[in-house]
Amino acid sequence: MESVPSKLTKTYTRRGPLQQFRFAESTAFSCFRCGSSKKSKLITVYGGDWSNRLCNGCYGRLLSLFEIKSSAIEDDYAAELLGEALLSAMEVDDQHKAEQLYRTSETRAERLTPESARFLATAEYIASGLKTEPQLEWSPAVIGLCKAFEAEVVHRVLRPLAGRGIGVDLKIDTEDKDFGRVAAYCADPSRKPPELGVFAHFLQTAVNSQDRRRSSVLLGLFHNLAAEWTGSHWLLDKHGLHSALVLLIGAFRNKAAHLDELGQSDYASCRELVIGDDGVLWKLVLSTD
């Protein structure tokens, strides 16, 4: 544990695990997050540990993540913002290099969409540079895994479903409380695709409700589409894709999107679920062939 560098002149309000201090004299230090050397009178400390000092750039990034996680916004939107923050943490060229490296090391990634592969590669790149502490930093990497899966769901399920909805009257389905947003997207694919939580709710109804299936145009289109995929039994089994979505969203995405502090073990568990040897991302690919 390092000591306070010099005479303290001002203590700022703590913001989550972050707190800034102003001193009478400038002090040289190394940012524990990015490793850069800095000299300043204003120093940010993470978690009350003076050995964990942050440069202004890293402070700004972590503060923006904390503000998203602490806000009272819905889980899907918070995950969306954190996904954007994850990609913005890397230069575009670095994203492409990370994606190329990931595709080289993981041959199954060749079957993924560019967006999904980019989220996976960025999550792996960010995770490779993280320390076990601070735990909060692992949330964006976890979000990256979740966003990769969401991107593949959109590409492999929602967009083909929207294709089936061309010229079909989905007005009644767009007003349905359980899958209205999915129906609205299928009626107008220029809209933003539904998030993972919205799709999970739609799938729950599609899998479990025989009555709704008979009365809903959209659910009929979905089951007709699934019938053309040789591995669709996993999609339609309540212990298959829907069960995986419940686990991914509840145990990882929603926690990462808010104030739960996720550590290295959380990332490892989420990674195993999504892209492990028996990962749900690979099951989704096989199930939609």
C-alpha positions in Angstrom: 0.0 0.0 0.0 1.5 3.3 -1.1 1.2 6.4 1.1 -0.5 9.7 0.3 2.0 11.7 -1.9 2.0 15.2 -0.3 -0.2 17.7 1.6 -3.8 17.2 0.8 -5.7 20.3 -0.2 -9.1 19.0 -1.4 -11.0 15.7 -1.3 -13.7 15.2 -3.9 -16.9 13.2 -3.4 -16.5 9.5 -4.0 -18.2 8.3 -7.2 -18.6 4.5 -6.8 -15.1 3.0 -6.4 -13.5 6.2 -7.7 -12.3 9.2 -5.7 -10.2 12.2 -6.6 -7.8 14.1 -4.4 -5.9 17.4 -5.0 -2.5 17.9 -3.5 -0.2 20.9 -2.9 2.5 19.5 -5.1 2.6 17.6 -8.4 3.5 13.9 -7.9 4.7 11.5 -10.5 2.9 8.1 -10.6 2.1 5.2 -13.0 -1.5 4.5 -13.9 -2.2 1.0 -12.6 -4.7 0.5 -15.4 -2.9 1.5 -18.6 0.7 1.7 -17.2 1.3 5.3 -18.5 3.5 7.6 -16.5 1.9 10.8 -15.3 2.6 13.8 -13.1 -0.2 15.8 -11.5 -1.6 17.5 -8.4 -5.0 15.8 -9.1 -4.9 12.1 -8.5 -7.7 9.6 -8.7 -7.6 6.5 -6.5 -9.6 3.3 -7.1 -11.2 1.5 -4.2 -9.3 3.5 -1.6 -6.0 1.8 -2.5 -3.3 4.4 -3.1 -1.3 1.8 -5.2 -4.3 1.9 -7.6 -3.9 5.4 -9.1 -5.5 6.4 -12.3 -4.6 8.8 -15.1 -7.3 11.2 -16.3 -8.1 9.1 -19.4 -8.7 5.9 -17.4 -10.6 7.8 -14.8 -13.0 9.2 -17.5 -13.5 5.8 -19.0 -14.2 4.1 -15.7 -16.5 7.0 -14.5 -18.6 6.7 -17.7 -19.0 3.0 -17.0 -20.0 3.6 -13.4 -22.5 6.2 -14.4 -24.2 3.8 -16.8 -24.2 0.9 -14.3 -25.6 3.2 -11.5 -28.3 4.7 -13.6 -32.0 3.7 -13.3 -32.4 2.6 -16.9 -33.7 -0.7 -18.2 -31.3 -3.7 -18.5 -31.4 -3.9 -22.3 -30.5 -0.2 -22.7 -27.8 -0.3 -20.1 -26.2 -3.3 -21.9 -26.4 -1.4 -25.2 -24.6 1.6 -23.8 -21.9 -0.6 -22.2 -21.5 -2.5 -25.5 -20.9 0.8 -27.2 -18.4 1.8 -24.5 -16.5 -1.5 -24.9 -15.9 -0.9 -28.6 -15.1 2.8 -28.1 -12.3 1.8 -25.7 -10.3 0.5 -28.7 -9.2 2.2 -31.9 -10.9 0.9 -35.0 -7.6 -0.5 -36.3 -7.0 -2.3 -33.0 -10.5 -3.8 -33.2 -9.8 -5.2 -36.7 -6.4 -6.6 -35.5 -8.1 -8.2 -32.5 -10.8 -9.7 -34.7 -8.3 -11.1 -37.2 -6.3 -12.7 -34.3 -9.5 -14.1 -32.8 -10.6 -15.6 -36.1 -7.2 -17.2 -36.6 -7.2 -18.8 -33.1 -10.8 -19.9 -33.2 -11.8 -21.5 -36.5 -15.4 -21.7 -35.6 -15.5 -17.9 -35.6 -15.4 -18.0 -39.4 -19.1 -18.7 -39.3 -20.0 -15.7 -37.2 -21.1 -12.3 -38.4 -18.5 -9.5 -38.4 -20.3 -7.7 -35.6 -20.4 -10.8 -33.4 -16.8 -11.6 -34.1 -15.8 -8.0 -33.3 -17.6 -8.0 -30.0 -15.9 -11.3 -29.1 -12.5 -10.2 -30.1 -12.8 -6.9 -28.3 -14.0 -8.6 -25.1 -11.1 -11.1 -25.3 -8.6 -8.3 -25.9 -9.9 -6.2 -23.0 -10.0 -9.2 -20.7 -6.4 -10.2 -21.6 -5.2 -6.8 -20.3 -7.1 -6.8 -17.1 -5.9 -7.6 -13.6 -7.9 -9.5 -11.1 -8.5 -6.1 -9.4 -10.4 -3.9 -9.9 -13.4 -6.2 -10.4 -15.5 -3.5 -11.9 -13.4 -3.4 -15.0 -14.6 -6.9 -16.1 -18.2 -5.7 -16.7 -17.6 -4.4 -20.2 -15.8 -7.6 -21.2 -18.8 -9.6 -20.0 -21.1 -7.3 -21.9 -19.0 -7.9 -25.0 -19.7 -11.6 -24.8 -23.4 -11.0 -24.4 -23.5 -8.5 -27.3 -21.8 -11.0 -29.5 -24.5 -13.5 -28.8 -27.2 -10.9 -29.4 -25.7 -9.9 -32.7 -25.8 -13.5 -33.9 -29.4 -13.9 -32.7 -30.3 -10.9 -34.8 -28.5 -12.2 -37.8 -29.7 -15.8 -37.6 -33.2 -15.5 -36.2 -34.7 -12.0 -36.2 -33.6 -10.9 -39.7 -34.8 -14.1 -41.4 -38.0 -13.8 -39.4 -38.5 -10.2 -40.6 -38.0 -11.5 -44.1 -40.9 -13.8 -43.7 -43.0 -10.9 -42.5 -42.7 -8.9 -45.8 -46.2 -8.2 -47.1 -47.8 -9.8 -44.1 -50.3 -8.0 -41.8 -48.7 -8.0 -38.3 -50.7 -5.2 -36.9 -52.4 -7.3 -34.2 -49.1 -8.8 -33.2 -47.4 -5.4 -32.9 -49.9 -4.6 -30.1 -49.2 -7.8 -28.2 -47.7 -7.1 -24.7 -45.4 -10.2 -25.0 -43.9 -9.8 -28.4 -45.0 -6.5 -29.8 -41.5 -5.1 -30.2 -40.4 -8.2 -32.2 -43.5 -7.9 -34.4 -42.8 -4.2 -34.9 -39.3 -5.0 -36.1 -40.6 -7.7 -38.4 -43.2 -5.3 -39.8 -40.5 -2.6 -40.4 -36.9 -4.1 -40.5 -35.4 -0.6 -40.8 -36.1 -0.2 -37.1 -33.5 -1.0 -34.5 -33.5 -4.8 -33.8 -34.9 -5.9 -30.4 -32.4 -6.5 -27.6 -31.6 -9.8 -26.1 -34.1 -9.5 -23.2 -36.9 -8.6 -25.6 -36.1 -11.6 -27.8 -36.0 -13.9 -24.7 -39.5 -12.9 -23.8 -40.7 -13.5 -27.3 -39.1 -16.9 -27.4 -40.6 -17.9 -24.1 -44.1 -17.3 -25.5 -43.2 -19.0 -28.8 -42.0 -22.1 -27.0 -44.6 -22.5 -24.2 -47.9 -21.2 -25.6 -49.7 -23.4 -28.0 -52.8 -21.2 -27.9 -50.9 -18.1 -28.8 -49.1 -20.0 -31.6 -52.5 -20.8 -33.2 -53.7 -17.2 -33.0 -50.6 -15.3 -33.8 -49.4 -14.6 -37.3 -45.9 -13.9 -36.1 -45.5 -17.0 -34.0 -46.8 -19.0 -37.0 -44.1 -17.5 -39.2 -41.4 -18.2 -36.5 -42.3 -21.9 -36.3 -42.5 -22.3 -40.0 -39.0 -20.7 -40.3 -37.6 -23.0 -37.5 -39.0 -26.0 -39.3 -36.5 -25.4 -42.1 -33.5 -25.5 -39.8 -32.2 -29.0 -39.2 -31.2 -28.3 -35.6 -34.2 -26.2 -34.6 -35.2 -28.6 -31.8 -32.7 -26.8 -29.5 -34.3 -23.5 -30.4 -37.8 -24.7 -29.5 -36.9 -26.8 -26.4 -37.7 -24.9 -23.2 -34.4 -26.3 -21.8 -32.5 -25.2 -24.9 -32.1 -21.6 -26.2 -34.6 -20.0 -23.9 -32.9 -21.6 -20.8 -29.5 -20.4 -22.0 -30.9 -16.9 -22.5 -32.3 -16.8 -19.0 -28.9 -17.8 -17.6 -26.9 -15.4 -19.8 -29.2 -12.4 -19.1 -29.8 -13.1 -15.4 -26.4 -14.3 -14.2 -24.2 -12.1 -16.4 -25.7 -9.4 -18.6 -28.0 -7.7 -16.1 -25.4 -7.8 -13.4 -22.8 -6.3 -15.7 -25.2 -3.6 -16.8 -25.7 -2.3 -13.2 -23.8 -2.1 -9.9 -22.8 -5.7 -9.4 -19.0 -5.9 -9.4 -18.0 -8.7 -11.8 -14.5 -10.2 -11.5 -12.3 -12.5 -13.5 -14.2 -15.6 -12.5 -17.5 -14.1 -13.7 -15.9 -13.4 -17.1 -14.5 -17.0 -17.2 -18.0 -18.4 -16.4 -19.7 -16.2 -19.0 -17.1 -17.1 -21.6 -17.5 -20.8 -21.0 -21.3 -20.4 -21.4 -21.1 -18.4 -24.6 -18.0 -19.7 -26.5 -16.7 -22.7 -24.5 -16.4 -26.1 -26.1 -20.2 -26.5 -25.7 -21.0 -22.8 -25.9 -24.4 -21.6 -26.7 -23.1 -19.4 -29.5 -21.9 -22.5 -31.4 -25.2 -24.2 -30.6 -27.1 -21.3 -32.1 -25.0 -21.5 -35.3 -25.6 -25.2 -35.7 -29.3 -24.9 -34.8 -30.0 -22.4 -37.6 -28.3 -24.2 -40.4 
